Amino acid sequence: MTYETVARIAQQGGLIYFGLLFLGGCAYALWPKNGDAFVRAARLPLEEEDL
């Protein structure tokens, strides 16, 4: 195996890995079940607290 072959395999593997990671993150963020948690987190800075 030459360096170019190993580099090409590593690049393609990384592309597939990070592509799947990105799609998984998008699926998690857009999953209807997680909507309430994101709405609560978005409103958290607007809540008043007595410090």
Distance bins in CASP14 RR format, pairs under 12 A and 6 or more apart:
PFRMAT RR
TARGET T0000
AUTHOR 0000-0000-0000
RMODE 2
METHOD distances of the structure
MODEL  1
1 7 0 0 0 0 0 1 0 0 0 0 0
1 8 0 0 0 0 0 1 0 0 0 0 0
1 9 0 0 0 0 1 0 0 0 0 0 0
1 10 0 0 0 0 0 1 0 0 0 0 0
2 8 0 0 0 0 1 0 0 0 0 0 0
2 9 0 0 0 0 0 1 0 0 0 0 0
3 9 0 0 0 0 0 1 0 0 0 0 0
3 10 0 0 0 0 0 1 0 0 0 0 0
4 10 0 0 0 0 0 1 0 0 0 0 0
4 11 0 0 0 0 0 1 0 0 0 0 0
5 11 0 0 0 0 0 1 0 0 0 0 0
5 12 0 0 0 0 0 1 0 0 0 0 0
6 12 0 0 0 0 0 1 0 0 0 0 0
6 13 0 0 0 0 0 1 0 0 0 0 0
7 13 0 0 0 0 0 1 0 0 0 0 0
7 14 0 0 0 0 0 1 0 0 0 0 0
8 14 0 0 0 0 0 1 0 0 0 0 0
8 15 0 0 0 0 0 1 0 0 0 0 0
9 15 0 0 0 0 0 1 0 0 0 0 0
9 16 0 0 0 0 0 1 0 0 0 0 0
10 16 0 0 0 0 0 1 0 0 0 0 0
10 17 0 0 0 0 0 1 0 0 0 0 0
11 17 0 0 0 0 0 1 0 0 0 0 0
11 18 0 0 0 0 0 1 0 0 0 0 0
12 18 0 0 0 0 0 1 0 0 0 0 0
12 19 0 0 0 0 0 1 0 0 0 0 0
13 19 0 0 0 0 1 0 0 0 0 0 0
13 20 0 0 0 0 1 0 0 0 0 0 0
13 21 0 0 0 0 0 1 0 0 0 0 0
14 20 0 0 0 0 1 0 0 0 0 0 0
14 21 0 0 0 0 1 0 0 0 0 0 0
14 22 0 0 0 0 0 1 0 0 0 0 0
15 21 0 0 0 0 0 1 0 0 0 0 0
15 22 0 0 0 0 0 1 0 0 0 0 0
16 22 0 0 0 0 0 1 0 0 0 0 0
16 23 0 0 0 0 0 1 0 0 0 0 0
17 23 0 0 0 0 0 1 0 0 0 0 0
17 24 0 0 0 0 0 1 0 0 0 0 0
18 24 0 0 0 0 0 1 0 0 0 0 0
18 25 0 0 0 0 0 1 0 0 0 0 0
19 25 0 0 0 0 1 0 0 0 0 0 0
19 26 0 0 0 0 1 0 0 0 0 0 0
19 27 0 0 0 0 0 1 0 0 0 0 0
20 26 0 0 0 0 0 1 0 0 0 0 0
20 27 0 0 0 0 0 1 0 0 0 0 0
21 27 0 0 0 0 0 1 0 0 0 0 0
21 28 0 0 0 0 0 1 0 0 0 0 0
22 28 0 0 0 0 0 1 0 0 0 0 0
22 29 0 0 0 0 0 1 0 0 0 0 0
23 29 0 0 0 0 0 1 0 0 0 0 0
23 30 0 0 0 0 0 1 0 0 0 0 0
24 30 0 0 0 0 1 0 0 0 0 0 0
24 31 0 0 0 0 1 0 0 0 0 0 0
25 31 0 0 0 0 1 0 0 0 0 0 0
25 34 0 0 0 0 0 1 0 0 0 0 0
26 34 0 0 0 0 0 1 0 0 0 0 0
27 33 0 0 0 0 0 1 0 0 0 0 0
27 34 0 0 0 0 1 0 0 0 0 0 0
28 34 1 0 0 1 0 0 0 0 0 0 0
28 35 0 0 0 0 0 1 0 0 0 0 0
28 37 0 0 0 0 0 1 0 0 0 0 0
28 38 0 0 0 0 0 1 0 0 0 0 0
29 35 0 0 0 0 1 0 0 0 0 0 0
29 37 0 0 0 0 0 1 0 0 0 0 0
29 38 1 0 0 1 0 0 0 0 0 0 0
29 41 0 0 0 0 0 1 0 0 0 0 0
30 38 0 0 0 0 1 0 0 0 0 0 0
31 37 0 0 0 0 0 1 0 0 0 0 0
31 38 0 0 0 0 1 0 0 0 0 0 0
32 38 0 0 0 0 0 1 0 0 0 0 0
32 39 0 0 0 0 0 1 0 0 0 0 0
34 40 0 0 0 0 0 1 0 0 0 0 0
34 41 0 0 0 0 0 1 0 0 0 0 0
35 41 0 0 0 0 1 0 0 0 0 0 0
35 42 0 0 0 0 1 0 0 0 0 0 0
36 42 0 0 0 0 0 1 0 0 0 0 0
36 43 0 0 0 0 0 1 0 0 0 0 0
37 43 0 0 0 0 0 1 0 0 0 0 0
37 44 0 0 0 0 0 1 0 0 0 0 0
38 44 0 0 0 0 0 1 0 0 0 0 0
39 46 0 0 0 0 0 1 0 0 0 0 0
40 46 0 0 0 0 0 1 0 0 0 0 0
40 47 0 0 0 0 1 0 0 0 0 0 0
41 47 0 0 0 0 0 1 0 0 0 0 0
END
